[in-house]
Amino acid sequence: MADPAASRRRRRTLAVLAILVGGAIGIIGSTQPWLDVVLRDGAQRHLSVAGADAVSVLAPLSLAALALGLALSIVGRVLRYVFGVLAVGLGVGMTAASLRIALGRPVDAVMSTVTEATGISGLGPVGQIVETIATTPWPAVNAAAALLIVLGGVLCLVTAHTWPGSGRKYRQGTAGRDARRPHDAIDSWDDLSRGEDPTR
């Protein structure tokens, strides 16, 4: 028979790892070539467009997912649900952005790279000089990584109530609070910050 405590720890570990791995792949993917562009400029120049250039929010969203995954392992119950919702939102946003590049190969995704290489700016003129846009496997890899973040967020939302509490070193003790002092609004905010329910 499986140990219930071990099962709860395993669910927490899976959720945190899914978010961390998805965020790490997103960071790696933002530095890799996503699009190969051939220009119609007589020389048939080939340009490579990195993920961070194709989707400017990719690296920040991936970093946010990494930070969220790290913090998720030490927060209280209330913040677990908040972070789970945030993870789902980050993952959905990253998935949509990655699939837009993978399936659509839009000209606006290569505009900054083409402008830097040729000096031509504006969506219309850049669209005229671009002959072909081909995708590499990286947009699909990043879409899969983003779905992993969504999965981690959903797993967090579904199982957060069963997770064991964080260790004592992450909790702020309330023993120092004067027992004779009434519980005020600031104390309620402090309870929320610790992930505790201030209405109890």
Secondary structure, DSSP 4 states (H G I P E B T S, - for coil): ---HHHHHHHHHHHHHHHHHHHHHHHHHHHTSEEEEEEE-SSS--EEEEEHHHHSTTHHHHHHHHHHHHHHHTTS-HHHHHHHHHHHHHHHHHHHHHHHHHHHH--GGGTHHHHHHHH---SHHHHHHHEEEEEE-SHHHHHHHHHHHHHHHHHHHHHHGGGSPPPPGGGSPPSTTS-TTSPP-HHHHHHHHHTT--TT-
